[in-house]
Amino acid sequence: MIIILFGPPGAGKGTQAQRLVDKHNLKQLSTGDMLREAIDEGSELGKKASSIMDRGELVSDDIILSMIKNKLRKSGNDGFIFDGFPRNLEQAKALDKILLDLKLRLDLVIEIVVNDEVLINRIESRAKESKNARSDDNEEVLKNRLNIYHESTEMIIPYYLEQKKLVKIDGMKSIEQVSSDVEGHLINIKK
């Protein structure tokens, strides 16, 4: 099973991805986590990514796509959840090509829908809780990330609607209800 969790920053993609990983033994492919890992390692890629991410900008498609292809190739036919990827139409098309080359198939795209005001409140709360805080957890960076999301990432919706792979989940519900709604759509994949 290969799933994309899609939605604006702070929508709960990471939380829902972790629940799916635990319940269905899937591997989470979070480009953000991959980049933060590179930053923690202090690699050249990590240093470049750090300055880009701290400004709330996106790392180049070439870097992201290379990381993803390598990760998929190493992991074989295990189930995956993409969290925070693809971020634009070019990445979505490139992911389809990578999956085709590796003889894998995308099963479902889940869009977690949350309004911007709620997202800003969530990120501000997360920033106050130091154990979950990230360097990009501030209102200015979030507003920039939301603008990028609305200008680029939302353009993917028609692409996946045309493929009949996209479902929308109300991300303003409780974590448990969002998980239940997600599970309701996964049942159809397993049949």
Secondary structure in CASP SS format (residue, H / E / C, confidence):
PFRMAT SS
TARGET T0000
AUTHOR 0000-0000-0000
METHOD secondary structure of the structure
MODEL  1
M C 1.00
I E 1.00
I E 1.00
I E 1.00
L E 1.00
F E 1.00
G C 1.00
P C 1.00
P C 1.00
G C 1.00
A C 1.00
G C 1.00
K H 1.00
G H 1.00
T H 1.00
Q H 1.00
A H 1.00
Q H 1.00
R H 1.00
L H 1.00
V H 1.00
D H 1.00
K H 1.00
H H 1.00
N C 1.00
L C 1.00
K E 1.00
Q E 1.00
L E 1.00
S E 1.00
T H 1.00
G H 1.00
D H 1.00
M H 1.00
L H 1.00
R H 1.00
E H 1.00
A H 1.00
I H 1.00
D H 1.00
E H 1.00
G C 1.00
S C 1.00
E H 1.00
L H 1.00
G H 1.00
K H 1.00
K H 1.00
A H 1.00
S H 1.00
S H 1.00
I H 1.00
M H 1.00
D H 1.00
R C 1.00
G C 1.00
E C 1.00
L C 1.00
V C 1.00
S C 1.00
D H 1.00
D H 1.00
I H 1.00
I H 1.00
L H 1.00
S H 1.00
M H 1.00
I H 1.00
K H 1.00
N H 1.00
K H 1.00
L H 1.00
R H 1.00
K H 1.00
S H 1.00
G C 1.00
N C 1.00
D C 1.00
G C 1.00
F E 1.00
I E 1.00
F E 1.00
D E 1.00
G C 1.00
F C 1.00
P C 1.00
R C 1.00
N C 1.00
L H 1.00
E H 1.00
Q H 1.00
A H 1.00
K H 1.00
A H 1.00
L H 1.00
D H 1.00
K H 1.00
I H 1.00
L H 1.00
L H 1.00
D H 1.00
L C 1.00
K C 1.00
L C 1.00
R C 1.00
L C 1.00
D C 1.00
L E 1.00
V E 1.00
I E 1.00
E E 1.00
I E 1.00
V E 1.00
V C 1.00
N C 1.00
D H 1.00
E H 1.00
V H 1.00
L H 1.00
I H 1.00
N H 1.00
R H 1.00
I H 1.00
E H 1.00
S H 1.00
R H 1.00
A H 1.00
K H 1.00
E C 1.00
S H 1.00
K H 1.00
N H 1.00
A C 1.00
R C 1.00
S C 1.00
D C 1.00
D C 1.00
N C 1.00
E H 1.00
E H 1.00
V H 1.00
L H 1.00
K H 1.00
N H 1.00
R H 1.00
L H 1.00
N H 1.00
I H 1.00
Y H 1.00
H H 1.00
E H 1.00
S C 1.00
T H 1.00
E H 1.00
M H 1.00
I H 1.00
I H 1.00
P H 1.00
Y H 1.00
Y H 1.00
L H 1.00
E H 1.00
Q C 1.00
K C 1.00
K C 1.00
L E 1.00
V E 1.00
K E 1.00
I E 1.00
D E 1.00
G C 1.00
M C 1.00
K C 1.00
S C 1.00
I H 1.00
E H 1.00
Q H 1.00
V H 1.00
S H 1.00
S H 1.00
D H 1.00
V H 1.00
E H 1.00
G H 1.00
H H 1.00
L H 1.00
I H 1.00
N H 1.00
I H 1.00
K H 1.00
K C 1.00
END
